[in-house]
Amino acid sequence: MNNDIVFSPSPYSKYMRETKVDLGNGIQLQVEMGGNPEHPCILLIMGLGGQLILWPDFFCKSLIDQGFCVIRFDNRDIGLSSKVSSDPQNTHHLLSMMARFSVGLKNHGAPYTLEDMADDVALLLEKLEIKQCCLLGASMGGMIAQIVAAKYPEKVTKLGLLFTSNNQPLLPAPGVKQLKMMISKRPLQEDEIIRQSVQLHQLIGSPNYINVEEIRLFARKAYHRNYYPNGVLHQLVAILCTGSLLSWDQKIQQPTLVVHGSSDRLLPPKHGRVVAKAIKSAKFELIAGMGHDIPPHFIPQLSGLFAHHFKS
């Protein structure tokens, strides 16, 4: 760990310390670290539009208690990390890009791609002077993690993937309601943003474990930390313009665990299964009743699965 980088207590978690890291490529990332820096490192990569606080404290603390140093960060364009200036795509354009994406046709015009976001991760590890780590990515973060493991194999000892995809052509699409919510115009008023966040969680979350009051409290915290809807659209376009990750998957040699929820209505379980099939010797674990979220009920099981994988 780079001793020249100073961490201070995080205002968002009593288990974490925060800092800002300049990658040297025009991007600064907001970073939090918890646990003993001398312990094996797990780097967490969050998904589309998700700030680092979307990794639950209980989940991070569970991994710390199992002997890991845990690092989470805001991807570019989200949270307290650097924002990329670009005009967001209109809805009609996005629908056209999604149609091309679903059948494997290439899209163009993104301000950046998932490969650029993977380069951010590699640069972050260099700046922190972490030679090797375990990598755990959720949703879009899992897509980025696949690229990092393939492109920078010397930096990644083991790979964990949570409710993600490799975006092969003809995979099951999100439901109509879920798709509509993904591309709908983001509101500007706080109360409307909170309401939309609750609606989104009800559409994609674990059906029997949705706590509306907790969702409201978290959405308000995320809004006041940083609200930047253009970043969500930029990241969605990055996914659509990166396309299939199959060629990256075929290069991955690290031991890999792919975990997916049986009730995921955003990326149905087949997405996780094809990822596990594409990566050499990857293991697949289906969690009954889990959706596209990390509710408290599933955290002991999830943290146990990934900790065991990273230690084994």
Backbone bond lengths (Angstrom), bond angles and torsions (degrees), N, CA, C in turn:
res aa  C-N    CA-C-N  psi(-1)  N-CA   C-N-CA  omega(-1)  CA-C   N-CA-C  phi
1 M - - - 1.462 - - 1.525 109.69 -
2 N 1.309 116.95 136.99 1.459 122.35 -179.34 1.534 109.96 -71.11
3 N 1.327 116.28 112.40 1.459 120.73 -177.37 1.521 112.89 -74.68
4 D 1.346 117.72 -11.61 1.461 120.90 179.35 1.523 111.97 -80.79
5 I 1.340 116.98 -15.99 1.460 120.55 178.51 1.527 108.36 -87.97
6 V 1.318 115.80 121.51 1.462 121.64 -174.91 1.529 110.10 -95.55
7 F 1.313 115.97 126.28 1.463 122.54 175.58 1.527 109.23 -102.39
8 S 1.319 116.07 143.75 1.457 121.46 174.77 1.521 108.83 -123.32
9 P 1.338 118.31 161.97 1.474 119.69 -178.05 1.528 111.69 -57.14
10 S 1.320 115.68 136.76 1.462 120.63 178.49 1.525 110.12 -77.01
11 P 1.335 117.15 136.46 1.467 119.01 174.53 1.521 112.84 -77.32
12 Y 1.331 117.01 -3.45 1.463 121.36 -174.92 1.523 113.50 -109.08
13 S 1.331 117.19 -10.68 1.469 119.97 -178.99 1.526 109.89 -157.83
14 K 1.330 115.41 132.89 1.465 119.22 178.10 1.527 111.50 -76.03
15 Y 1.329 117.22 -9.16 1.464 120.96 -179.61 1.527 112.97 -95.24
16 M 1.345 117.27 -10.66 1.455 120.47 -169.57 1.530 111.25 -120.70
17 R 1.344 114.53 156.95 1.463 122.57 173.08 1.528 107.42 -121.74
18 E 1.340 117.70 149.21 1.463 120.34 -172.22 1.518 112.64 -121.30
19 T 1.339 114.64 157.72 1.455 122.08 173.88 1.518 108.46 -160.59
20 K 1.310 116.55 171.84 1.461 122.80 174.25 1.520 107.09 -116.06
21 V 1.333 117.07 132.14 1.462 121.51 -178.02 1.526 109.50 -117.56
22 D 1.328 115.44 122.50 1.463 121.87 175.84 1.526 108.53 -85.59
23 L 1.328 116.36 116.88 1.466 120.57 -175.78 1.525 112.60 -78.62
24 G 1.336 116.89 -17.35 1.460 119.70 -179.15 1.513 114.11 86.65
25 N 1.339 116.36 3.47 1.468 120.90 178.99 1.531 111.36 -115.03
26 G 1.348 115.17 20.43 1.453 119.81 -176.97 1.516 113.78 91.16
27 I 1.331 117.12 -1.66 1.465 122.69 -178.02 1.527 110.03 -115.75
28 Q 1.330 115.65 134.31 1.457 121.67 169.80 1.521 108.18 -114.63
29 L 1.317 116.36 134.76 1.460 121.15 -179.02 1.524 110.30 -112.43
30 Q 1.331 115.42 135.26 1.459 121.34 171.56 1.525 108.11 -81.38
31 V 1.336 116.24 128.09 1.469 121.82 -170.82 1.521 109.68 -129.73
32 E 1.337 115.83 141.98 1.457 121.59 170.78 1.523 109.62 -126.10
33 M 1.327 115.77 142.64 1.465 121.64 179.68 1.525 109.28 -131.06
34 G 1.329 116.27 141.01 1.448 121.52 176.28 1.515 110.94 -136.21
35 G 1.326 116.51 150.00 1.460 120.13 179.10 1.519 111.95 94.62
36 N 1.306 115.46 -175.86 1.464 123.31 -177.80 1.533 109.78 -80.46
37 P 1.345 118.47 119.85 1.469 120.27 -179.61 1.515 113.93 -60.26
38 E 1.333 116.89 -17.46 1.465 120.36 178.72 1.533 112.10 -81.73
39 H 1.312 116.41 -13.71 1.472 119.93 179.45 1.527 110.63 -79.49
40 P 1.344 117.78 160.86 1.464 120.17 176.38 1.525 110.51 -54.96
41 C 1.322 115.79 140.77 1.460 121.30 -172.91 1.528 111.45 -97.39
42 I 1.338 115.48 135.11 1.462 122.01 167.95 1.526 107.08 -113.38
43 L 1.329 116.51 121.12 1.457 121.76 175.92 1.521 108.80 -99.50
44 L 1.336 115.89 121.86 1.461 122.33 -177.63 1.529 110.07 -97.34
45 I 1.330 117.60 131.58 1.462 122.36 178.68 1.525 108.09 -119.75
46 M 1.335 116.65 117.89 1.464 121.53 -176.67 1.526 111.13 -85.50
47 G 1.342 114.53 166.87 1.446 121.78 -173.60 1.510 114.78 -91.90
48 L 1.313 115.02 -165.88 1.462 124.44 -173.42 1.524 112.25 -51.83
49 G 1.331 115.90 117.98 1.459 120.75 175.70 1.505 115.21 70.77
50 G 1.328 118.14 4.92 1.461 121.31 -174.89 1.516 112.37 -90.85
51 Q 1.330 116.54 123.65 1.457 120.18 173.35 1.527 109.33 -73.91
52 L 1.324 115.58 164.26 1.471 119.65 -177.09 1.523 112.19 -59.40
53 I 1.342 117.47 -27.40 1.464 120.14 -179.16 1.530 111.92 -70.66
54 L 1.341 117.18 -8.05 1.467 119.27 175.76 1.531 111.48 -70.80
55 W 1.348 117.01 -19.84 1.465 119.35 167.65 1.525 106.73 -73.09
56 P 1.327 119.36 112.91 1.468 120.36 -174.03 1.522 112.79 -60.63
57 D 1.327 116.29 141.13 1.461 121.25 176.55 1.530 111.42 -54.73
58 F 1.316 115.57 -41.68 1.468 121.28 -179.14 1.527 110.29 -60.38
59 F 1.325 116.64 -38.28 1.462 121.54 178.35 1.534 110.30 -67.74
60 C 1.344 116.44 -48.27 1.467 119.97 179.43 1.529 110.79 -60.93
61 K 1.338 116.54 -45.10 1.474 120.76 -179.16 1.521 110.87 -63.02
62 S 1.319 117.36 -37.28 1.456 120.76 179.04 1.527 110.95 -62.89
63 L 1.322 117.53 -41.22 1.469 120.98 178.11 1.529 110.81 -69.35
64 I 1.344 116.56 -39.14 1.464 120.32 176.63 1.528 110.18 -60.82
65 D 1.337 116.94 -43.92 1.460 121.63 -179.22 1.527 112.33 -65.48
66 Q 1.325 116.27 -20.67 1.467 120.10 179.11 1.527 112.23 -94.51
67 G 1.353 115.35 12.93 1.461 119.53 169.40 1.505 116.30 99.59
68 F 1.330 117.90 22.58 1.457 120.38 -178.59 1.523 111.52 -116.50
69 C 1.322 115.27 152.51 1.452 122.48 164.19 1.524 106.07 -90.76
70 V 1.319 117.47 125.41 1.460 121.89 -174.01 1.529 109.93 -111.83
71 I 1.317 116.06 130.20 1.458 122.12 178.15 1.525 108.89 -123.45
72 R 1.324 116.50 131.64 1.459 122.11 174.48 1.524 107.61 -130.56
73 F 1.323 117.29 155.59 1.464 119.75 -175.92 1.523 110.49 -153.24
74 D 1.334 114.95 159.25 1.454 120.71 171.50 1.522 108.71 -82.79
75 N 1.338 117.34 123.65 1.454 119.85 171.50 1.528 110.09 -59.97
76 R 1.315 116.71 160.93 1.467 120.11 173.54 1.533 109.90 -54.17
77 D 1.312 116.34 144.27 1.463 123.78 176.68 1.529 114.23 79.27
78 I 1.330 117.01 5.49 1.465 120.35 -176.77 1.525 109.32 -137.25
79 G 1.331 115.96 149.62 1.457 120.28 173.67 1.519 112.03 62.55
80 L 1.325 116.67 -131.92 1.459 122.33 -176.14 1.520 112.53 -100.23
81 S 1.332 117.50 9.21 1.464 121.53 175.75 1.526 110.28 -84.27
82 S 1.337 115.79 171.73 1.466 121.70 -177.18 1.520 111.76 -59.13
83 K 1.319 115.11 143.72 1.462 121.92 176.42 1.524 109.09 -101.57
84 V 1.326 116.06 145.19 1.460 122.40 -179.89 1.519 108.56 -105.42
85 S 1.314 116.77 123.71 1.464 120.75 -176.86 1.520 110.40 -80.25
86 S 1.321 115.69 121.51 1.464 121.50 177.65 1.513 108.07 -168.51
87 D 1.321 117.25 148.23 1.458 120.35 177.22 1.522 109.57 -72.55
88 P 1.330 118.16 129.81 1.469 120.21 178.28 1.525 111.42 -68.00
89 Q 1.342 115.99 152.47 1.455 121.32 178.89 1.529 109.44 -71.62
90 N 1.343 116.20 146.76 1.465 117.80 172.43 1.520 110.08 -78.91
91 T 1.327 116.39 163.54 1.465 121.26 -174.10 1.519 112.00 -59.86
92 H 1.331 117.34 -41.29 1.464 120.15 -179.08 1.528 110.63 -61.47
93 H 1.324 115.93 -42.57 1.456 120.20 179.38 1.528 110.43 -63.65
94 L 1.327 116.72 -41.46 1.461 120.37 179.54 1.525 111.60 -62.47
95 L 1.327 117.18 -42.37 1.465 120.51 178.90 1.521 110.74 -61.09
96 S 1.325 116.55 -41.35 1.457 120.68 177.79 1.527 110.91 -63.57
97 M 1.339 116.62 -42.97 1.464 120.54 179.13 1.523 111.03 -64.60
98 M 1.338 116.83 -39.72 1.464 120.33 179.01 1.520 111.36 -64.21
99 A 1.319 117.02 -38.83 1.463 120.52 178.71 1.525 110.50 -63.65
100 R 1.314 117.24 -44.81 1.471 120.88 178.20 1.528 110.49 -64.64
101 F 1.311 116.10 -43.10 1.463 122.76 -179.59 1.531 110.91 -58.78
102 S 1.334 117.20 -41.99 1.465 121.52 -174.47 1.519 112.90 -65.44
103 V 1.335 117.07 -26.04 1.473 120.49 -179.35 1.519 111.70 -106.33
104 G 1.328 116.66 9.12 1.458 120.34 173.70 1.505 115.97 89.05
105 L 1.338 117.90 10.94 1.465 120.32 177.91 1.524 109.91 -84.10
106 K 1.316 115.77 146.61 1.461 121.39 -174.61 1.525 111.39 -78.46
107 N 1.330 116.09 138.93 1.457 122.83 171.48 1.525 109.26 -108.72
108 H 1.329 115.27 156.30 1.471 120.45 179.78 1.526 108.93 -135.54
109 G 1.317 115.46 167.04 1.460 120.22 173.32 1.512 115.41 101.47
110 A 1.341 118.13 11.85 1.467 120.18 178.91 1.523 110.32 -79.02
111 P 1.355 117.12 143.06 1.466 118.62 174.44 1.533 112.08 -65.82
112 Y 1.324 116.65 -21.81 1.463 122.76 174.29 1.525 107.63 -163.57
113 T 1.326 117.23 167.35 1.463 122.67 -179.32 1.521 110.02 -119.89
114 L 1.335 115.84 175.51 1.463 119.50 175.97 1.525 111.36 -64.43
115 E 1.340 117.02 -27.68 1.462 119.19 175.32 1.527 111.07 -63.14
116 D 1.323 117.04 -38.95 1.469 120.18 176.65 1.531 110.76 -64.48
117 M 1.330 116.58 -38.32 1.462 120.49 179.23 1.526 110.37 -69.83
118 A 1.329 117.17 -32.37 1.464 120.69 174.76 1.524 110.68 -67.04
119 D 1.332 116.31 -38.03 1.465 119.86 175.80 1.532 110.61 -62.46
120 D 1.342 117.24 -36.06 1.467 120.71 175.48 1.529 110.53 -56.88
121 V 1.332 116.08 -43.81 1.465 120.96 -178.92 1.527 110.46 -62.92
122 A 1.326 116.52 -45.14 1.465 120.07 179.88 1.528 110.86 -62.62
123 L 1.329 116.84 -41.56 1.461 120.49 178.57 1.529 111.28 -66.40
124 L 1.326 116.61 -37.37 1.467 120.25 177.74 1.523 110.52 -60.77
125 L 1.311 117.11 -45.61 1.463 120.94 178.45 1.530 110.82 -61.06
126 E 1.338 116.51 -39.79 1.467 119.86 178.23 1.526 110.86 -64.06
127 K 1.333 116.70 -45.50 1.464 120.25 -177.43 1.527 111.22 -65.58
128 L 1.329 116.80 -34.53 1.467 120.89 177.83 1.525 112.10 -80.82
129 E 1.336 116.25 -6.40 1.467 123.67 -177.55 1.527 111.33 58.64
130 I 1.327 114.69 42.86 1.464 121.46 173.44 1.517 106.99 -100.45
131 K 1.322 116.15 110.44 1.464 119.74 -174.90 1.519 112.16 -72.49
132 Q 1.348 115.83 -38.44 1.472 120.21 -179.57 1.517 109.52 -143.82
133 C 1.320 115.90 149.83 1.463 119.76 177.72 1.520 109.64 -152.03
134 C 1.315 114.83 165.46 1.454 121.24 165.71 1.527 106.78 -88.35
135 L 1.318 116.69 140.40 1.458 121.14 -175.27 1.518 108.75 -115.91
136 L 1.349 116.21 130.61 1.459 121.49 178.02 1.517 109.06 -130.65
137 G 1.332 116.83 115.34 1.451 121.48 -178.32 1.511 111.57 -120.16
138 A 1.341 115.46 140.59 1.463 121.58 179.28 1.523 109.85 -112.93
139 S 1.338 116.99 131.86 1.454 123.18 176.23 1.532 110.30 55.66
140 M 1.348 119.55 -121.18 1.456 119.85 176.56 1.519 111.11 -58.15
141 G 1.339 116.59 -33.90 1.453 119.78 176.42 1.515 112.34 -61.32
142 G 1.336 117.07 -31.80 1.453 120.89 174.97 1.520 111.77 -69.19
143 M 1.316 116.87 -33.39 1.470 120.75 175.83 1.526 109.81 -65.55
144 I 1.337 116.02 -44.87 1.460 120.37 177.04 1.522 110.26 -61.59
145 A 1.334 116.73 -41.93 1.466 121.15 -178.85 1.523 111.59 -62.20
146 Q 1.333 117.18 -37.97 1.470 120.19 177.26 1.522 110.74 -59.54
147 I 1.332 116.34 -43.40 1.468 120.25 -179.50 1.524 110.72 -66.89
148 V 1.343 116.82 -43.04 1.467 120.39 -179.84 1.528 110.18 -60.10
149 A 1.336 116.80 -46.43 1.470 120.44 -178.07 1.524 111.63 -61.86
150 A 1.344 116.30 -36.15 1.462 120.28 -178.99 1.526 112.24 -79.78
151 K 1.326 116.40 -39.76 1.469 121.36 -173.80 1.518 112.48 -83.91
152 Y 1.330 116.40 -29.83 1.470 121.35 -177.92 1.531 109.38 -128.53
153 P 1.329 118.12 61.53 1.474 120.72 -173.33 1.518 113.49 -61.22
154 E 1.336 117.04 -26.95 1.463 120.32 -178.75 1.523 112.12 -69.66
155 K 1.327 117.80 -16.64 1.463 121.88 -176.79 1.531 112.93 -94.49
156 V 1.329 117.55 -15.53 1.466 121.39 -171.59 1.522 110.19 -119.86
157 T 1.340 116.66 118.46 1.462 119.89 179.53 1.527 111.42 -85.24
158 K 1.338 116.16 -42.79 1.466 120.70 179.54 1.520 108.84 -143.56
159 L 1.337 114.58 153.93 1.460 120.54 -173.33 1.521 110.37 -123.29
160 G 1.339 115.47 131.67 1.459 121.79 173.54 1.515 109.42 -120.88
161 L 1.319 117.43 134.69 1.463 122.53 -176.72 1.521 109.14 -129.25
162 L 1.329 116.13 129.55 1.465 121.89 -174.96 1.525 109.93 -122.79
163 F 1.313 116.79 127.64 1.468 125.92 -176.87 1.533 112.93 29.18
164 T 1.340 114.83 64.52 1.458 120.75 -177.37 1.520 110.97 -124.61
165 S 1.317 116.19 -171.88 1.463 122.74 -176.96 1.519 108.99 -149.65
166 N 1.333 116.38 162.34 1.463 119.16 168.68 1.531 111.11 -109.03
167 N 1.335 116.00 7.66 1.465 122.12 172.39 1.525 113.89 59.47
168 Q 1.324 115.44 32.36 1.466 118.16 172.43 1.527 109.50 -61.20
169 P 1.326 117.38 150.93 1.468 119.19 176.97 1.526 112.17 -59.94
170 L 1.320 115.12 148.79 1.466 124.74 171.21 1.529 113.93 69.97
171 L 1.321 118.20 19.87 1.459 120.28 172.31 1.530 109.42 -74.25
172 P 1.333 117.98 156.58 1.478 119.91 179.57 1.526 111.79 -56.10
173 A 1.311 116.21 131.95 1.463 121.14 -179.02 1.522 110.41 -81.28
174 P 1.343 117.28 158.57 1.468 119.07 171.89 1.523 110.09 -58.72
175 G 1.334 116.73 156.90 1.454 120.41 175.71 1.520 111.00 -62.21
176 V 1.329 116.69 161.05 1.464 121.48 -177.06 1.527 110.80 -58.53
177 K 1.332 117.47 -45.15 1.461 120.59 -179.11 1.531 110.94 -64.68
178 Q 1.327 116.03 -41.12 1.456 120.13 179.81 1.530 110.59 -65.23
179 L 1.338 115.79 -42.52 1.466 120.67 179.59 1.523 110.98 -63.70
180 K 1.325 116.13 -43.65 1.462 120.69 179.75 1.523 110.64 -60.71
181 M 1.319 116.96 -41.23 1.461 120.79 179.98 1.533 111.03 -66.60
182 M 1.331 117.57 -36.07 1.456 121.51 -178.64 1.525 112.15 -63.51
183 I 1.344 117.16 -36.64 1.462 119.95 -173.37 1.527 112.59 -106.80
184 S 1.334 117.03 3.96 1.459 119.34 -179.55 1.524 110.57 -69.74
185 K 1.312 115.43 155.16 1.456 121.20 178.98 1.517 110.38 -65.00
186 R 1.333 115.94 131.89 1.461 120.19 -179.51 1.525 110.06 -76.71
187 P 1.335 118.16 131.13 1.466 120.39 178.18 1.526 111.18 -71.26
188 L 1.340 115.75 165.65 1.459 121.14 -179.57 1.522 112.38 -107.98
189 Q 1.334 117.05 -25.76 1.460 120.44 -178.48 1.531 110.76 -81.36
190 E 1.330 115.83 138.58 1.459 120.89 -174.63 1.525 112.41 -55.26
191 D 1.327 118.25 -48.38 1.460 120.47 -176.86 1.526 111.89 -62.86
192 E 1.339 116.74 -36.16 1.465 120.25 177.88 1.527 110.76 -69.14
193 I 1.317 115.88 -36.55 1.468 120.14 177.88 1.527 110.18 -64.46
194 I 1.315 116.93 -42.39 1.465 121.26 178.21 1.524 109.97 -62.27
195 R 1.340 116.04 -44.96 1.467 120.41 -179.66 1.532 110.80 -61.61
196 Q 1.324 116.56 -42.87 1.461 119.75 179.35 1.526 111.47 -65.12
197 S 1.319 117.06 -37.06 1.464 120.88 178.62 1.526 110.66 -63.35
198 V 1.327 117.01 -41.78 1.468 120.76 176.94 1.526 110.24 -62.30
199 Q 1.332 116.94 -44.44 1.468 120.77 178.80 1.520 111.19 -59.84
200 L 1.335 116.35 -43.36 1.461 120.07 -179.26 1.523 110.88 -62.46
201 H 1.341 117.29 -45.77 1.466 120.06 179.98 1.531 111.38 -64.02
202 Q 1.315 116.71 -35.12 1.464 119.25 178.19 1.525 111.34 -67.85
203 L 1.325 117.13 -27.00 1.466 121.74 -179.64 1.523 112.91 -83.40
204 I 1.340 117.37 -34.38 1.463 118.90 -172.49 1.528 113.45 -116.90
205 G 1.329 117.62 -12.61 1.460 120.04 -175.43 1.520 113.81 -78.01
206 S 1.325 115.51 175.61 1.468 121.84 178.54 1.528 108.98 -66.30
207 P 1.336 118.88 116.30 1.469 121.68 -166.87 1.526 115.83 -54.78
208 N 1.324 117.71 -37.43 1.466 120.13 -175.31 1.527 113.43 -95.53
209 Y 1.339 116.63 7.76 1.467 119.11 -174.00 1.531 111.50 -134.55
210 I 1.326 116.63 36.40 1.457 121.33 -179.95 1.528 109.50 -97.88
211 N 1.316 114.95 116.99 1.465 121.86 179.21 1.530 107.49 -107.23
212 V 1.314 116.87 101.49 1.465 121.14 -172.78 1.523 111.82 -61.06
213 E 1.317 117.63 -40.92 1.460 119.52 -178.47 1.529 111.51 -65.22
214 E 1.333 117.26 -39.82 1.468 120.32 177.20 1.521 110.39 -65.27
215 I 1.329 117.51 -38.17 1.459 121.21 178.62 1.520 110.19 -63.58
216 R 1.320 116.69 -43.49 1.474 120.50 178.43 1.536 110.94 -60.63
217 L 1.321 116.60 -46.16 1.467 120.59 -178.78 1.527 110.86 -62.34
218 F 1.340 116.04 -42.75 1.468 119.25 179.77 1.527 110.70 -66.71
219 A 1.334 116.97 -44.19 1.469 120.62 -178.63 1.523 110.93 -60.70
220 R 1.329 116.70 -37.99 1.460 119.95 178.41 1.535 110.48 -67.00
221 K 1.331 115.82 -40.68 1.465 119.63 178.00 1.529 110.59 -63.37
222 A 1.330 116.97 -43.88 1.465 120.98 179.79 1.528 110.83 -64.64
223 Y 1.339 116.70 -38.49 1.464 120.81 179.79 1.527 110.54 -62.73
224 H 1.319 116.66 -45.56 1.461 119.50 -177.60 1.527 111.68 -74.96
225 R 1.316 117.62 -25.05 1.466 119.65 175.80 1.513 109.59 -69.55
226 N 1.326 117.12 -51.88 1.462 121.71 173.75 1.523 109.33 -174.57
227 Y 1.322 116.37 129.06 1.468 121.59 177.42 1.518 107.98 -121.09
228 Y 1.335 116.35 114.45 1.462 120.89 -176.80 1.531 108.92 -142.20
229 P 1.338 116.79 82.18 1.472 119.83 -174.61 1.524 114.07 -63.53
230 N 1.343 118.44 -26.98 1.462 119.39 177.51 1.525 111.31 -61.11
231 G 1.341 116.42 -32.99 1.460 119.82 178.86 1.514 112.24 -62.81
232 V 1.341 116.67 -37.05 1.467 120.42 178.10 1.528 109.93 -62.55
233 L 1.339 116.42 -44.17 1.463 120.28 179.30 1.523 111.45 -65.78
234 H 1.337 116.96 -40.84 1.465 119.96 177.81 1.529 110.89 -60.05
235 Q 1.334 116.10 -43.09 1.465 119.40 -179.31 1.524 111.35 -67.75
236 L 1.333 117.31 -37.87 1.464 120.14 176.36 1.524 110.60 -61.90
237 V 1.329 116.80 -42.97 1.466 120.39 178.05 1.536 110.18 -65.32
238 A 1.326 117.23 -34.98 1.469 120.33 176.47 1.526 110.96 -59.67
239 I 1.338 116.76 -42.12 1.465 120.69 176.76 1.530 110.56 -62.16
240 L 1.335 115.49 -47.57 1.467 120.64 -175.74 1.524 112.04 -66.24
241 C 1.329 117.49 -29.38 1.464 120.73 -178.97 1.531 112.67 -92.32
242 T 1.323 117.44 -10.73 1.471 120.27 174.87 1.521 110.50 -83.95
243 G 1.334 116.50 -40.72 1.459 120.31 176.74 1.513 113.38 76.08
244 S 1.319 115.86 -155.27 1.463 122.26 -174.01 1.527 111.86 -62.02
245 L 1.332 114.83 139.36 1.467 121.69 177.50 1.524 111.53 -102.55
246 L 1.322 117.56 10.78 1.466 121.03 -174.81 1.527 111.74 -57.14
247 S 1.332 117.44 -40.94 1.471 119.41 -178.75 1.526 111.35 -66.01
248 W 1.340 116.92 -32.22 1.464 119.69 174.64 1.526 110.72 -70.13
249 D 1.329 116.74 -42.88 1.472 120.86 -179.35 1.519 111.58 -57.57
250 Q 1.310 116.09 -37.87 1.467 120.02 -177.36 1.522 113.08 -70.06
251 K 1.335 116.65 -10.87 1.462 121.14 177.46 1.526 112.67 -97.20
252 I 1.324 117.18 -11.83 1.467 120.48 -175.07 1.526 110.50 -73.81
253 Q 1.336 115.63 126.39 1.461 121.60 -179.95 1.527 112.71 -112.92
254 Q 1.330 117.70 -14.02 1.464 120.61 -176.50 1.524 110.77 -70.11
255 P 1.337 116.92 148.10 1.467 119.58 172.04 1.529 109.83 -55.89
256 T 1.331 116.22 130.19 1.468 120.75 -171.70 1.518 110.98 -130.16
257 L 1.332 115.76 135.12 1.461 122.43 173.23 1.526 108.45 -117.22
258 V 1.340 115.96 124.05 1.459 122.38 178.70 1.532 108.14 -109.65
259 V 1.327 116.78 121.31 1.462 121.97 -178.69 1.526 108.94 -118.18
260 H 1.325 116.02 134.38 1.469 120.72 -178.19 1.521 109.30 -141.54
261 G 1.324 116.07 152.45 1.449 121.15 177.50 1.522 111.76 -92.09
262 S 1.319 116.47 139.82 1.463 120.21 179.96 1.524 112.04 -68.14
263 S 1.345 117.00 -20.78 1.464 121.49 -177.13 1.526 112.50 -108.21
264 D 1.325 116.53 24.47 1.468 120.81 179.11 1.523 109.08 -73.91
265 R 1.346 115.97 115.47 1.468 120.55 -178.53 1.521 112.26 -100.95
266 L 1.330 117.80 -0.95 1.463 120.55 174.80 1.523 110.04 -94.49
267 L 1.333 116.21 -52.73 1.461 121.78 173.45 1.524 106.79 -120.21
268 P 1.333 118.18 94.65 1.465 120.04 -178.40 1.532 112.27 -54.06
269 P 1.342 117.82 157.19 1.462 121.73 -172.15 1.526 115.87 -53.45
270 K 1.330 117.23 -25.19 1.475 118.12 179.35 1.521 111.32 -59.06
271 H 1.326 117.54 -29.75 1.470 120.33 178.29 1.522 110.49 -59.19
272 G 1.330 116.64 -47.04 1.461 119.68 178.75 1.518 112.29 -66.74
273 R 1.316 116.10 -37.68 1.473 119.39 -179.17 1.528 111.60 -63.41
274 V 1.342 117.30 -41.28 1.473 118.59 -178.60 1.526 110.73 -70.72
275 V 1.340 117.50 -30.77 1.463 120.09 174.67 1.523 109.68 -62.66
276 A 1.331 116.06 -49.00 1.467 120.17 -179.54 1.524 111.89 -62.38
277 K 1.318 116.51 -35.31 1.466 120.66 178.99 1.529 111.32 -69.68
278 A 1.331 116.48 -33.27 1.469 120.68 -175.74 1.523 112.88 -79.06
279 I 1.345 117.68 -24.30 1.463 121.53 -177.21 1.523 109.56 -96.43
280 K 1.300 116.48 129.72 1.460 122.36 -176.59 1.530 111.43 -55.29
281 S 1.336 115.70 123.05 1.466 123.50 174.62 1.527 114.19 60.82
282 A 1.327 117.90 20.92 1.465 119.83 177.97 1.523 110.35 -70.29
283 K 1.328 115.91 147.92 1.460 122.03 176.65 1.527 109.16 -104.44
284 F 1.343 115.52 145.09 1.460 120.70 -178.99 1.513 109.68 -119.67
285 E 1.338 115.45 135.09 1.461 121.13 179.45 1.529 108.44 -129.92
286 L 1.337 116.60 123.15 1.459 121.86 178.55 1.521 109.01 -101.13
287 I 1.338 116.97 126.68 1.459 122.30 -178.61 1.528 108.76 -100.90
288 A 1.321 116.18 113.74 1.466 121.31 -177.51 1.527 110.65 -63.27
289 G 1.324 116.56 128.65 1.460 122.11 174.37 1.514 115.76 84.65
290 M 1.327 118.24 -5.49 1.465 120.08 -179.02 1.523 110.06 -87.33
291 G 1.344 116.02 140.76 1.453 121.98 177.04 1.514 110.69 -103.88
292 H 1.327 115.53 -145.13 1.468 121.08 -177.70 1.529 109.05 -97.96
293 D 1.332 115.47 57.85 1.455 121.83 -179.52 1.518 108.88 -162.18
294 I 1.350 115.57 177.59 1.473 120.78 -178.55 1.524 108.08 -126.63
295 P 1.335 117.78 73.29 1.468 119.36 178.93 1.527 111.01 -71.57
296 P 1.335 117.57 156.48 1.475 121.11 -177.12 1.523 113.84 -52.59
297 H 1.331 117.37 -35.44 1.458 120.68 -177.10 1.526 112.44 -55.68
298 F 1.336 117.35 -35.46 1.464 120.47 -173.85 1.533 113.19 -95.61
299 I 1.323 118.09 -6.21 1.464 119.42 -173.76 1.530 113.23 -63.39
300 P 1.333 121.29 -44.42 1.469 118.76 177.69 1.533 112.05 -57.45
301 Q 1.327 116.69 -42.14 1.460 120.07 179.96 1.527 111.38 -66.87
302 L 1.339 116.86 -45.18 1.463 120.56 -178.23 1.525 111.72 -66.33
303 S 1.325 116.81 -48.24 1.464 119.35 -178.63 1.525 110.63 -64.44
304 G 1.316 117.05 -35.27 1.464 120.62 177.02 1.519 112.14 -65.49
305 L 1.334 116.48 -43.97 1.464 120.79 178.70 1.525 111.69 -60.74
306 F 1.328 116.43 -48.64 1.458 119.37 -176.30 1.513 111.39 -72.54
307 A 1.332 118.55 -39.01 1.466 120.18 178.08 1.533 110.98 -62.00
308 H 1.328 116.28 -43.15 1.460 120.35 177.77 1.528 110.74 -61.85
309 H 1.334 115.53 -42.91 1.480 119.48 179.57 1.525 110.71 -62.48
310 F 1.332 117.00 -45.04 1.454 119.78 -175.92 1.533 112.44 -71.12
311 K 1.334 116.92 -25.83 1.463 120.64 179.29 1.524 113.12 -86.34
312 S 1.325 116.23 -27.64 1.484 120.17 -170.57 1.513 111.62 -71.07
